[in-house]
């Protein structure tokens, strides 16, 4: 019952309640009409065997490993390339400021950095800078990719066998990228806005592909993506502005 657990539970409840509300609205509007009853035969409950438990645990673990070893890995490699190239000639004034300034200059002028700054004005009302914007674009492959994105952008380093190191290093680095004296890179309003965005946004290409295959039409995947993106944008905007207002 710590803060992280309560926030995560709140996000799940928010998504579930919103899904019920949206389904009710669509049922009375766009999708109104006669529906076919849905029947599911429930088998009798029995105490599961050890084999059934192992199979039930291994199946989702294997699916995630396969996904992490394909989609997430390929997306991370592609992201590294776009964050590293093209290599720039560093101006002498930047080089004189040290390695951190050089790395920042190279990052901002990389392919991903340029694209992120190009679309940054669209996401700026949500409290997102170009770095988060790059993460949002990369997470279209799978929402977990945003973790790898921020890790690569901020050059986060943690020992492979020490996962707690990542949770300590990343927040400290996020708070040391200042826009001014004493200013944190990301405020509480930005963090809440980002969490709310991921509750609603359809950040998963594989889901869209399955939807396209199941419906036999491109119309429903496009409609679902645009609708959920619009819902995520509005919810994040309201969250960001409300949090800033309450902090005054």
Secondary structure, DSSP 8 states (H G I E B T S, - for coil): --HHHHHHHHHHHHHHHHHHHHHHHHHHTTT-S----------------HHHHHHHHHHHHHHHHHHIIIIIHHHHHHHHHHHH-S-----HHHHTT-HHHHHHHHHHTSHHHHHHHHHHHHHHTTT--HHHHHHHHHTTS-TTHHHHHHHHHTT----TT-HHHHHHHHHHHHTTS-SSTT--SS-HHHHHHHHHHHHHS---HHHHHHHHHHHS-HHHHHHHHHHHHHHHHHHHHHHHHHHHHHH-
